[in-house]
Amino acid sequence: MKNITAKILLVVMVLTTFSSCKKSFLELDPPANLTPEQALRTEADLLVALRGAYAGLRSTAMYGRSLMVIGDMMADNTYQSVLNTNRYTLFNNYTYNLTDGDVSGLWSTAYTIILRTNNIINANVSGANVNQIKGEARAIRALCYFNLVRYFARPFTDNPAGPGVPIVTVYNADLKPGRNTVAEVYAQIHADLNSAYNLMTTYSNSSQFSKFAARALQARVFLTQNDKANARTAALDVINNGGFTLITAANHGAYWANSVIRTDRVETIFEVSADAVANNAFDALSYIYSQAGNYGDMLCADDLYASFEAADVRRALYATGVRGGLPSVFVNKYPNFTGDHTDTKVLRLSEMYLIVAEATTNETEARTYVNAITAQRGATAIASTGTALFNDIMAERRKELAFEGERYMDMQRFKLDINRGANYPAAARAVPYANFRRVFPIPQTEIDVNPTIKAQQNPGW
């Protein structure tokens, strides 16, 4: 949707375009008039629709670029060079508004994908692979709702009863939904992920959701809710039973240079694929970071770069140089923008280790799991206790997951004030948690067509 209702008919038309129904010169059901039930009649139809849902995740508004950039820029990891193409300027300055295209793009794209998954989930189709397909659709839907509720609502740790985002699980062209509570949205996310975990039995590759990818996402969801016991349990399930292995120090550079989806279960649990044909071209994530591409606008914050020890292999992903006449640190985590583009990592095994380290109540266990990461990065082992241990784990999480879109979400779940360094505009360095721009507005495009949600705008907007 550009709004929730406007896109429903479009989704139906897209589904019918790919329908496997036999053609005739005079069709009793013209394609534009088909309902989702008529369009999705076979397992093959479901598979085509599922591919459409995955393709939506690759949108520039989602994992194709914006989620990853904004998730680090609104915190303190990435900033806009003085030499820039004016992309994400308003987020660098914390001056974005109701009509911002990146805000409305996230809302619109996420609900479009949700509508696609709804049609798959609700389809009355039988077949050997239907459970797997529906399980993947449920995981994708959960991922979309998770992103929506984290950006358009105050954190679960703030007020579970507060306004979240509308939950839409059925096709209804006349729907004008209001906002469900934050708690209700998280309940829907867990219901989808539990179902996905039980339905899926097949691991295909890193570009498709699998049983343990759903569990990995659930570990992140539980951690966001500060449900540490369940976060630890879910993360350990992935670590112990998923069959994935950590990337080693020797292979770290090659891992990030790789542009091909994986079948070996090394590190990547789930990623959004961008190959030589299906990619975002100049709007791809690689272009916004790479100095060899067209843009290279986004740079690594100086204090983040300084936190890497000289022997830390992650430091090699960041090169120093000059841009716009100023000393700069370049991000080479997404190096490929010709042929097969660098895929966007959404869930990695290293994060599961960090979740266990943060979520456990046993300090020995916490050090064991966080140091499983430091040992594979050439970093000094963490030996601290108490509050210092927690801070060290958070610092390790910042370094490991840098430029993967999670830094701002960590600041949100802890309800922390953001204190950015001198790389950022002076007026946007101190961003308190109470600042109304710490939560996205319901886009003006939705407000204009949905009278129910018009009175439910976030405070300050």
Secondary structure by P-SEA (a helix, b strand, c coil): ccccccaaaaaaaaaaaaccccccccccccccccccccccccaaaaaaaaaaaaaaaacccccccaaaaaacccccccccccccccccccccccccccccaaaaaaaaaaaaaaaaaaaaaacccccccaaaaaaaaaaaaaaaaaaaaacccccccccccccccccccccccccccccccaaaaaaaaaaaaaaaaaacccccccccccaaaaaaaaaaaaaaacaaaaaaaaaaaaacccccccccccaaaaaaaccccccccccccbbbbbcccccccccccccccccccccccccccaaaaaacccccaaaaabbbbbccccbbbbbcccccccccccccccccaaaaaaaaaaccccaaaaaaaaaaaaaacccccccccaaaaaaaaaaaaaaaacccccaaaaaaaabbbbbbcccccccccccccccccccccccaaaaaccccccccccccc
